[in-house]
Amino acid sequence: MPSETHRSIAIADKNPVIRTGLADIVARDGRFVMTAAVSTGAALLDLVAAQTVDIAIIGWALPDMTGGDVLAELKKRKSQTRTIVYT
């Protein structure tokens, strides 16, 4: 479990190269704990429902939904996960 000073991060992107690169950057930063890197919005939503994710970094175009769809679902679920969406 991440401590108060270590925030858990999950990544969602359709491109495995992007997922791997972002995960590597996060893993090298001592302030964060890399939780998971997934390829779909549904997988990210399942992850957030199953465990605490402090920050989600997601690509706008996922295979199953857009970043906007993910944001809407997180809001609907009243998720505390802060989300960064990039294009």
Buried (B, 14 or more C-beta within 10 A) or exposed (E): EBEEEBBBBBBBBBEEEBBEBBBEBBEEEEEBBBBBBBBBBBBBBEBBEEEEBBBBBBBEEBEEBBBEBBBEBBEEEEBEBEBEBEE
